[in-house]
Amino acid sequence: FDPELLTPSRLDYATTLVLQHMKTGEKQEVQLPENSEGIRYIRFNPVKSSFVFASKVKNEARLELYQCQLSGDTNDESKQIWTMTKIQLQNHKMNFIQGCAYQFSTDGSKLFIKVVPSTTSSTPPKEPVSTGPAIQLVEKGARKAPGRT
C-alpha cells in the first residue's frame, strides 16, 4: 500500500497508447499527457465511444484522470479521431486502495470517482501509548475455551 498515491505499492504503467479501429485495422497513437510516467486503470464507457485512465505524474506522488473520446464526422469513420481531456478533481485524491477508483454508470451517462476529502492527512495516526498492562476479566461460571496456538 502506498499511502501517498492511495494505491497498491507496486504498479506497472503503460507508456504508450495505440488505438486500432476494429473494421479497418487503422491505428491511431494517442500521445500521453506531457508530464506522464505512464497510464493505468483504463475503463471503457459501456455505451459511448470513450474511456478514462489514470496518469502518473512524473516525479510526484500524484495520479491525474483523463478521458479519451471519439470525435469528428460520425458519417465518415476516416475523419474520426480520439481526443483527450483532463478531468478536474478539485484538489481531491483518487482512492485506489480497494480497486479502481472510478467506474461508469451502466447507462454510460455518469462517471463515479472514489476520492478522499482534501482535509484527510496522508500521514498515519500516532500509535496509542499504553498506560498499563492489558487485563482481561473472566466471569464466574464462564465456559473455558482453549487458547489460540
ZIGI-V487185 format. One record per backbone hydrogen bond with DSSP energy under -1.0 kcal/mol. CO is the residue of the C=O (numbers start at 1). NH is the residue of the N-H. Records with the same first field share a line. If there is no record, write none. Layout:
BEGIN
CO = NH / NH
END
This chain:
BEGIN
2 = 6
6 = 96
7 = 2
14 = 39
17 = 30
19 = 28
21 = 25
26 = 21
28 = 19
33 = 36
35 = 58
38 = 56
39 = 14
40 = 54
43 = 52
48 = 50
49 = 70
50 = 45
51 = 68
52 = 43
53 = 66
54 = 40
55 = 64
56 = 37
57 = 60
60 = 62
62 = 57
64 = 55
65 = 87
66 = 53
67 = 85
68 = 51
69 = 83
71 = 81
76 = 79
77 = 80
81 = 71
83 = 69
85 = 67
89 = 92
93 = 116
96 = 99
101 = 114
103 = 112
105 = 108
110 = 105
112 = 103
114 = 95
117 = 120
139 = 142
END
